Amino acid sequence: MTNPILWLILTLLDIYFYIILAMVIMSWLVAFNIINLGNPFVRQVAYALRRLTEPLLAPIRSILPDLGGIDISPIILLIGLQFVRYLVVYAYFTLL
């Protein structure tokens, strides 16, 4: 039997993981001119993804050195999310 609180935390972490991936893919599509931010729908999706991810990406970017246009903050955030996910599962099973 699964704990519903554990399920909710892990599901929210998974959803945020996919939101970050969507933001990265969207930024690549815009950078390579595959999609255009002039389209209102694309602009709205990009705005929503930016608003959801910037609160956690901005502090990471402020710590990282300048890598000449390469932004590795999403990678670090994804690794951090996986760490938190495993930490939550570990804490749950050690407290049983």
C-alpha positions, 0 to 999 in steps of 0.5 A, spaced: 500 500 500 502 506 497 502 512 502 498 518 498 502 523 501 509 520 498 505 519 491 503 526 491 510 529 493 513 524 487 508 526 482 509 533 483 516 532 482 515 528 476 511 534 473 516 539 475 521 535 471 517 535 465 516 542 465 523 543 466 524 539 460 519 542 456 522 549 457 529 547 455 526 544 448 522 550 447 528 554 448 532 550 443 526 550 438 526 558 439 533 559 438 533 554 432 527 558 429 523 552 428 517 556 432 516 563 432 515 567 439 510 572 434 505 566 435 500 568 441 500 561 443 507 559 443 508 566 446 503 564 452 506 557 453 513 560 453 511 565 458 508 560 462 514 555 462 519 561 464 514 563 470 514 556 472 522 555 472 525 561 473 524 561 481 529 555 481 533 557 475 535 564 477 539 562 483 542 557 480 544 561 474 547 567 479 552 561 482 554 558 476 560 562 472 559 565 465 560 559 460 559 563 454 552 562 452 551 555 455 546 555 460 547 548 464 542 551 470 537 546 467 541 540 468 543 542 475 536 543 477 534 536 474 539 533 478 537 536 484 530 534 483 532 527 482 536 528 488 530 530 492 526 525 489 531 519 492 531 523 498 524 523 499 523 516 498 529 514 502 526 518 508 520 515 507 522 508 508 527 509 513 522 512 518 517 506 517 
